Amino acid sequence: MKPGLLDLPAPLFDVLDAAADHAHLPALLRIIAYASICAWISMRLYRRFSDQQRLLELRAEIGRSQRALALHDGGFAELHSLIGQNLRLTLRQLGLTLRPALLASLPLLFVLPWLSNRFEFDAPTPDAAVNVCALPTAVAASLRWQPAATILSGESGCWQLQWPDAGNPAALVDANGRTLFTLSKDIQSSFVHKFIGLNWLVGNPGGYLPATAPIERLTIALPARQMIAAGPAWLRDWEAWFFTTLLMVSLALKLRWRLH
């Protein structure tokens, strides 16, 4: 994998998560802990870089403007002036909160790609059968796997292969014998593609296809990792637990620190 800019802290996160896993802390509790830490850091950044005194004054001004607007019983010209004043105050409040809010969101930009790579999928067992599909599908017939894989159908561009073990990765080669992609048991992505500009920011943990490869994309049917074994499908993934915890802790800190 060629890491992107937002992947730079990932090795440190891996070490910390491995230590927590070694301490037998369940994945769900780790997700909740990471969300709580992110919420605390984000709210601290917002508190540090926002002008709370000015925001408090603006809220009072907006309140007075809204009360004057609600009690207005005069002409249209005066009403127009009150509406304009209320809009200006509201936009000023938005301007004062936008910069610190953007700064407060920066930790998430580094954490979310790592969380997705770490908790999105489970690796199949070595004897499991996994479907891998190529795009465009017409090119798949000219490719082969080593060890050999079963072609599901010529039209689908898909193969079914046995999940590789530690010492025997599966290699996809073209008609000239050139290796296009090597599937190992440790892959953390359900798709592989050619390198694009966005990957300077976020790398693909599955690696990349060669720029001259006859295919543009491979999709790998990895099983989704579940935080809990029961309940609706949307509640079993890490995203629901992370963002719910992030929201609840952020609101609790906002109330505790009386942020505006």
Backbone torsions as a table, in degrees:
resi	resn	phi	psi	omega
1	MET	NA	135.3	173.7
2	LYS	-97.2	106.0	-173.2
3	PRO	-68.9	148.2	174.1
4	GLY	-92.6	179.3	-178.1
5	LEU	-59.0	-40.7	-177.6
6	LEU	-78.2	-5.7	178.0
7	ASP	-93.5	-1.7	-173.9
8	LEU	-60.4	-38.8	178.9
9	PRO	-78.6	-3.7	-173.1
10	ALA	-57.5	-41.7	178.8
11	PRO	-59.3	-37.7	176.9
12	LEU	-66.1	-43.7	177.6
13	PHE	-61.0	-38.5	178.9
14	ASP	-61.5	-42.1	-179.8
15	VAL	-64.2	-45.0	-179.6
16	LEU	-64.6	-41.5	-179.3
17	ASP	-69.9	-36.9	177.0
18	ALA	-63.1	-38.8	177.5
19	ALA	-65.1	-41.3	177.8
20	ALA	-66.2	-38.6	177.4
21	ASP	-66.2	-39.5	178.6
22	HIS	-64.5	-28.8	177.0
23	ALA	-82.8	9.0	176.7
24	HIS	64.4	32.3	174.1
25	LEU	-83.9	121.0	-176.8
26	PRO	-59.3	152.9	-178.4
27	ALA	-58.5	-37.9	-179.2
28	LEU	-62.6	-43.9	179.2
29	LEU	-67.4	-32.9	176.9
30	ARG	-66.7	-41.8	177.5
31	ILE	-60.0	-45.3	179.2
32	ILE	-63.2	-40.4	178.8
33	ALA	-64.8	-43.5	179.7
34	TYR	-64.1	-40.1	178.5
35	ALA	-64.6	-40.7	179.8
36	SER	-65.2	-41.1	178.5
37	ILE	-65.0	-43.4	178.6
38	CYS	-61.5	-41.9	179.3
39	ALA	-62.5	-43.0	-179.6
40	TRP	-64.0	-46.0	-179.9
41	ILE	-63.3	-44.3	-178.4
42	SER	-63.2	-44.4	-179.0
43	MET	-70.0	-32.4	174.7
44	ARG	-64.5	-41.8	177.6
45	LEU	-63.3	-43.1	179.2
46	TYR	-63.1	-42.4	179.5
47	ARG	-63.9	-38.8	-176.9
48	ARG	-71.0	-40.2	-170.9
49	PHE	-102.2	-1.0	177.7
50	SER	-99.5	145.0	178.8
51	ASP	-86.8	87.2	-174.4
52	GLN	-65.0	-36.1	-180.0
53	GLN	-64.5	-45.1	179.8
54	ARG	-67.5	-37.9	177.4
55	LEU	-63.8	-38.3	177.4
56	LEU	-63.7	-42.2	177.9
57	GLU	-64.6	-41.4	179.3
58	LEU	-63.6	-40.1	178.8
59	ARG	-61.8	-38.4	177.6
60	ALA	-66.3	-41.8	177.9
61	GLU	-63.8	-41.7	178.9
62	ILE	-64.3	-39.9	177.8
63	GLY	-61.3	-43.9	178.3
64	ARG	-65.6	-38.7	179.4
65	SER	-65.9	-40.6	179.6
66	GLN	-68.0	-36.7	177.4
67	ARG	-66.9	-40.9	177.8
68	ALA	-63.7	-36.6	178.9
69	LEU	-68.2	-39.2	-179.7
70	ALA	-69.2	-32.9	-176.8
71	LEU	-92.5	-0.4	-176.2
72	HIS	-64.3	133.7	179.2
73	ASP	-140.3	30.8	-177.3
74	GLY	-110.1	-150.2	-176.1
75	GLY	-80.3	172.3	-176.3
76	PHE	-69.2	-35.5	-178.0
77	ALA	-61.4	-43.1	178.8
78	GLU	-68.7	-37.9	177.5
79	LEU	-62.6	-42.9	178.9
80	HIS	-60.2	-40.0	179.2
81	SER	-65.4	-41.0	179.2
82	LEU	-65.8	-40.6	178.6
83	ILE	-64.3	-43.6	178.9
84	GLY	-62.8	-40.7	179.0
85	GLN	-63.7	-43.0	-180.0
86	ASN	-64.3	-40.2	178.8
87	LEU	-65.4	-42.3	179.7
88	ARG	-63.0	-42.4	179.4
89	LEU	-65.0	-39.9	180.0
90	THR	-66.0	-42.2	177.8
91	LEU	-66.2	-35.0	177.1
92	ARG	-65.5	-39.4	176.4
93	GLN	-64.0	-42.5	177.4
94	LEU	-60.6	-41.9	179.7
95	GLY	-63.9	-36.8	-179.4
96	LEU	-72.3	-26.6	-178.2
97	THR	-93.8	-19.2	-173.5
98	LEU	-66.0	-49.6	-176.9
99	ARG	-61.8	-51.2	178.3
100	PRO	-65.0	-30.3	178.2
101	ALA	-67.3	-39.6	177.3
102	LEU	-65.8	-41.3	176.8
103	LEU	-62.8	-38.6	-179.1
104	ALA	-68.3	-23.2	-179.0
105	SER	-85.1	-9.3	-176.6
106	LEU	-58.5	-42.0	179.3
107	PRO	-56.3	-34.5	-178.7
108	LEU	-65.6	-32.6	-179.0
109	LEU	-63.2	-29.8	179.1
110	PHE	-87.5	-31.7	-174.3
111	VAL	-82.9	-39.9	-173.3
112	LEU	-62.1	-45.3	176.8
113	PRO	-59.7	-39.8	179.5
114	TRP	-65.8	-43.1	179.1
115	LEU	-60.6	-42.5	179.7
116	SER	-61.8	-43.8	179.7
117	ASN	-67.0	-33.3	-172.9
118	ARG	-84.7	-35.3	-168.8
119	PHE	-122.1	4.1	-175.9
120	GLU	-75.4	-40.4	-172.0
121	PHE	-130.3	156.7	170.1
122	ASP	-106.0	140.3	176.0
123	ALA	-74.1	132.7	176.7
124	PRO	-63.8	160.5	174.3
125	THR	-70.7	154.7	-175.2
126	PRO	-57.1	-26.8	-178.1
127	ASP	-95.7	6.0	-177.8
128	ALA	-78.1	150.0	175.0
129	ALA	-94.8	130.9	-176.0
130	VAL	-127.9	137.7	177.5
131	ASN	-90.4	134.3	176.1
132	VAL	-127.1	129.8	-176.6
133	CYS	-122.9	145.7	-178.4
134	ALA	-113.8	148.3	173.1
135	LEU	-128.0	133.8	-2.7
136	PRO	-71.4	149.1	-173.9
137	THR	-66.2	-28.3	-176.3
138	ALA	-64.3	-23.8	-176.4
139	VAL	-83.6	-18.8	-172.4
140	ALA	-59.5	-32.0	-176.8
141	ALA	-64.3	-23.6	-178.8
142	SER	-89.7	-0.3	-178.8
143	LEU	-106.9	160.9	177.6
144	ARG	-148.2	159.0	178.8
145	TRP	-105.6	147.7	172.2
146	GLN	-126.6	113.1	-1.3
147	PRO	-63.3	166.0	-173.8
148	ALA	-62.8	146.9	176.9
149	ALA	-123.7	159.6	-179.9
150	THR	-86.7	126.7	175.4
151	ILE	-79.6	122.1	-178.0
152	LEU	-71.3	-45.6	174.5
153	SER	-167.3	149.8	-178.8
154	GLY	-65.0	-31.6	-177.3
155	GLU	-77.8	-29.8	-174.8
156	SER	-80.5	-22.9	-176.2
157	GLY	68.2	28.0	-175.0
158	CYS	-119.1	150.7	174.2
159	TRP	-125.0	158.1	170.6
160	GLN	-118.4	121.1	-178.7
161	LEU	-132.1	157.6	177.6
162	GLN	-76.1	135.8	-178.3
163	TRP	-64.0	130.2	-173.8
164	PRO	-71.2	152.1	173.1
165	ASP	-94.2	-174.0	-171.3
166	ALA	-60.8	-38.9	-173.6
167	GLY	-97.7	-0.6	-175.4
168	ASN	-135.0	75.8	175.8
169	PRO	-67.7	159.1	178.2
170	ALA	-101.1	133.3	-177.1
171	ALA	-114.2	134.1	173.9
172	LEU	-97.2	122.7	-176.8
173	VAL	-122.9	153.5	179.4
174	ASP	-91.1	-173.1	-176.3
175	ALA	-64.9	-21.8	179.8
176	ASN	-93.3	5.2	180.0
177	GLY	82.7	7.9	179.9
178	ARG	-80.7	132.7	178.8
179	THR	-76.6	122.6	179.6
180	LEU	-94.2	-32.3	-175.5
181	PHE	-161.2	142.1	176.6
182	THR	-117.8	120.4	-179.0
183	LEU	-94.8	113.8	177.2
184	SER	-108.2	168.0	-177.1
185	LYS	-71.2	-15.0	-175.5
186	ASP	-98.2	10.1	-177.5
187	ILE	-62.4	141.1	-176.2
188	GLN	-117.4	16.0	-177.9
189	SER	-134.7	144.5	179.8
190	SER	-91.1	2.9	177.5
191	PHE	-148.9	152.3	177.4
192	VAL	-133.7	138.3	-177.8
193	HIS	-145.8	-179.9	175.2
194	LYS	-76.5	153.6	-178.4
195	PHE	-63.9	132.2	177.9
196	ILE	-125.6	169.7	-176.1
197	GLY	-58.1	-37.2	-179.1
198	LEU	-60.9	-24.7	-178.8
199	ASN	-71.1	-10.1	170.3
200	TRP	-67.5	-26.4	177.4
201	LEU	-90.6	-49.9	-178.3
202	VAL	-128.3	117.7	179.5
203	GLY	-80.9	158.9	175.2
204	ASN	-92.3	117.1	-177.8
205	PRO	-65.7	-14.9	177.6
206	GLY	-83.5	-6.8	-176.7
207	GLY	91.2	-165.4	-174.6
208	TYR	-137.9	152.6	171.5
209	LEU	-79.3	151.9	175.4
210	PRO	-60.5	147.7	-178.4
211	ALA	-59.7	-27.9	-178.8
212	THR	-96.8	10.4	-179.0
213	ALA	-64.6	145.2	-179.5
214	PRO	-74.2	-11.6	177.4
215	ILE	-111.0	156.0	-178.5
216	GLU	-100.0	-25.4	-171.4
217	ARG	-158.5	143.5	170.4
218	LEU	-120.8	134.5	174.0
219	THR	-113.6	136.2	-175.7
220	ILE	-119.9	124.1	-174.5
221	ALA	-80.6	74.9	177.6
222	LEU	-81.4	143.3	177.2
223	PRO	-72.4	137.0	179.4
224	ALA	-69.6	140.8	178.0
225	ARG	-82.1	135.1	-177.0
226	GLN	-112.8	132.2	177.9
227	MET	-78.0	-31.8	176.8
228	ILE	-132.2	155.4	-174.5
229	ALA	-90.9	-12.3	-177.1
230	ALA	-130.0	167.6	178.8
231	GLY	102.1	176.4	179.7
232	PRO	-62.7	154.0	-175.1
233	ALA	-59.6	-38.9	-176.9
234	TRP	-66.8	-21.5	-178.3
235	LEU	-87.9	-9.6	-175.7
236	ARG	-87.8	-19.9	-177.4
237	ASP	-82.3	163.6	-177.8
238	TRP	-69.0	-28.5	-175.1
239	GLU	-60.7	-43.9	-177.3
240	ALA	-61.1	-44.3	-178.6
241	TRP	-70.9	-39.0	-178.7
242	PHE	-66.7	-51.9	-174.0
243	PHE	-72.5	-32.1	175.0
244	THR	-64.7	-45.7	178.0
245	THR	-63.7	-43.6	179.3
246	LEU	-57.5	-45.2	-179.1
247	LEU	-66.0	-46.1	-176.4
248	MET	-66.2	-43.3	179.7
249	VAL	-67.6	-39.4	178.7
250	SER	-62.1	-43.9	178.6
251	LEU	-64.9	-40.0	178.7
252	ALA	-62.8	-41.9	178.7
253	LEU	-69.4	-35.9	177.5
254	LYS	-61.0	-42.9	178.7
255	LEU	-70.4	-41.7	-178.2
256	ARG	-64.3	-41.8	-178.5
257	TRP	-92.3	0.0	177.6
258	ARG	53.3	53.0	-179.3
259	LEU	-85.9	150.7	-179.6
260	HIS	-116.6	NA	NA
